[in-house]
Amino acid sequence: MLRKPAVAGYFYQASPDRLKDQVRRYVTTDSQKTRALGVISPHAGFIYSGAVAGAVYSSLILPDTFILIGPNHTGAGTPVSVFPDGKWEMPNGEVEVDAGIAKSIADKARCASLDYDAHRGEHCLETQLPFLQYIKANFKIIPIIMMSTSLETCKELGHAISRTIQEAQRDILIVASSDMTHYESAASAKEKDHKAIEKILALDPAGLHAVVKEYGITMCGFAPAVTMLYAAIDLGATKATLVKYMNSGDTSGDYDQVVGYAGVIVQ
């Protein structure tokens, strides 16, 4: 299947040249780069969250394969939807899906199924690709969308991902796509978001899941983040670093109703 872009011209520029110029503003070439097992990167319109995503990807030595995990905003598809095969069309070229890795994850996780429907109109993974394409010429992706957010689902999927990576014996980066608190004051968002970030930096996936529920933190991709942490811990993660935190008010000037964005690297 060739997946068409859902939010080109809306979340980011649809013209190839304009998109490159847009991403260039957020990517730095002189950052010290490191290898990572997983990251958290936001997925809002680039004018709001591009600086955070750019800071994350600018800090990395990028591999040739990316497992992209994001939340289901559309309600379409299965509880955990792994894109089976084909390519994703983007303004700056097509990106191939690694069908073998996709099938391996779906086979290992009972909660997951091979499914196209959840991905058709979903923006959270698509918005990662312009940054990856700007930095890396050729790579493959395994897109996963989560509607189910239970802790057991996160554990099962995380362990399936780590086992797949171990069996593949390849350098694969796990990207959890998430924005943070939605539509609260900047002060409230910062307070809540840092409760979640504290658990992420402590490599505590169960704690992150619990604190999101306890404090009503509207972190849309908390389940992908929990899943990524479980997988990264299996793979030997020892630390996590907050690369950048900001909110939409830093762009719009409206600090009464903001969305928070955090960029985290897990090594």
N, C-alpha and C positions, 0 to 999 in steps of 0.2 A: 504493500500500500504506500502511496505517496501522500503524506499528510501535508496539507496546505497550512500556511501560517494563519493564526486566528486573530492576532492583535497587531500585525504590522500596520503602520500608519496611525496607530492609536497609542500603544504603550511605547513604541519606538518608531523611528523613521523607516518608511517603506522603501525609499530609494537606496540602492547599494552604497553610493558615494556619501549620501547624507547620513546613513547609518554608521559608516566607518568614521565619519567626522564626529558624530554624536558619541560613539564609544570612546574615541580617542581622548575626549575631554575627561574621561573618568579613569583611564588606564595610565599607569606610570611605568616607564621602561627602566627606571633606575632603582626600583625597589629591590631589597634583598629577597631572594627567592628561596623557598624551602619546599620539600616534599611533604605531602599530607595524606592522611587516610580518608579524611572527610572534611566537609565544610558546611556551613550554613550561609546561604546567600538569599537576599530578598528578591521579590518579583513584581514590584510596582512599576508604574511608568518611570522611564529612565530619568526624567527630570527630577523625580523625587528620590528614588533609591539607587540610581546609577552610580553615585559616588561610593556607596557601600559595596555594591557588587564589584565595581572596578577595583576597589582596594583589596578585596578578597582575591580575585583572580590575578591581580598584579603581583601578589605575594607568593605565587606558587610556581613550582616546576611542574608543568602540566603533563600528564601521561597521555596515552593514545586512546583511552577508553574512560567513559564517565557513566556511572549509574546515577541517574537523576530521579529524585524522589520528591513528590510534591502533593499538596492537599487537593481534594476534589472540590472545586468551586461551582460546578455545573449541575451536580446530581446525576450525571449520566454514567453509565457503565457499571462495573462490578465493584465489590467492596475494596479489593486491591487489584488494580488493573496494570498488567505488564504489557507494554506495546510489543507485539510479536516480531515484526519484521518490516522491511521496507526502508523508506527514507523520509526525512522531514525536509520540506522545502522552506528555505529562508531567503531573504533578499540577497544575501551574499553567498548563495550556493546551497546545495543539498547536503544533508548530514545522514550518514548511513546508521541504521539500527543494527546492533550486534545480536542477531537472532539466536546464536548459540548460547550466549550468556543469558539472554531473556528467558529462553526455554529452561535453562538450568535453574534459575531462580524460581520460576513458576512451578517446576517439578518438585523443588525442595520445600516450598511454602504452601501448606494446604489452604491457607487463607487467600492465596494469590491465584489469578487466572490470566491467561492470554486474552487480551481484549483491546479493541481499537476505540470503542465508543467514548470512553472516559477522556480520551486525549483530543478529540476533534475540536472542541471549542475552548479547551483549557489553556490558560496563559502562563501558569507558574513555571513550567519547564521550558517553554519556548523562549521566555525572556532571559534565560541563561545563555542561550546559544550565540547571540551576537558578541558577547564577551569572549566566549571560547573561540569563535571563528576569527576574531580580531587577533588573538594571540597565537592560536594553533592552526596550522594549515589543514591538517587531516586528522580526523579522529572519529570514533564511533560512540554511540550513546545507547543506553538501555533506559527508556523512560518508564517510570512507575508512578501511578496516581493512587492515593489512598483516600477512600471514603470512610472506611472503618478506622477508628482511632483508639480502640481498646489497647490496654497494655499488652495483653497476650498477642494480639495481632502484630504490634510493634516488635515484640521479642521474636516471634516466629519468623517474620520477614527479615529482621536484622540478622538472625542466625543463618537463614538461607542465603542471604547476600554474602556474609563472611565465608561460608563454606564454598560458595561458588567462586569467590575470588581466590581462596586458597587452592582449590582444585585447578583453576585456570593458570595459576602461577604467573600472573601478570600484574603490572602496576595499574590499578584501577582506582579512580577517585570517586568517592560517594558524595554527591551534592544533595543536601537537604534544602529545598526551597521554601522559605517562610518569611512573611512579614511578622511584625510583633504586634503590640497592642493597637487596636483599631478605634478611632473616633472618640478619644478621651483627651483631656487636657495634657499638654506636654509634661507637666509635673506628675500627673497620675500615671501616664504611660511610662515615664522613666522609672518611677518607683516599682510598678508591676513588672516591667520588662527586666529590670535588674534582679528581681527575684528568680525569674526564669534563667537569665544569663548566669547567675551564681551556680545553679545546678548544672548547666552545660559545662561551665569551666571546671566544675568538680568531677566531670565525667560521670554524672549520676542520672542515667536515663529514667529510672523509676521515680527519682526525686523530681525531675522536670515534669513528668506526667502528673505527679501528685500536686505540685505547686500550681500548675496551670488550672487544674480542677478546683483547688482550694480557694484561689484568689480570683477566679473568673477571668484569667488572662486570655485575651482574644488573639492569641498567637495562632494564626490559621494553619501553619505547618508544624505544629508541635509534634504531631505523630511522625511525620517524616524525620524531624530532628531526633526524636527518641529512637527511632529505627536506626538512623545513621550512627548514633552513639553506641547502641548495642553491637552493631557490626564492627565499628572501629575498635571497641574494647576487645572483641574477639580477636581482632587482627593485631593487637598489641599496643593500642593507644595509651600514652602515658600523660599527655597534657593537652589542654585546649587554650587558645588565645583569642581574646576579643580584638579584632582588627579595627573595627569602626562601629560606632553607634550614632544614629541621628534620627530625626523624624521629619515628616513632611512639612512641618512649620518652618524648618530651616530653609526651605525653598519658597513656600507660599507666603510666609510671614504670619500665618494664622496658627497660633499656638493653643487655641481653645479646643479644636477638634483635629487631632493629629493621628497619623499612623507611624509607628516606630519601625526602625530597620536596624538589624544587627548583622554584622559579618564576623563569623567565627571560623578559625582553622583548628582542626583536631589532628594531632600527630602521634 
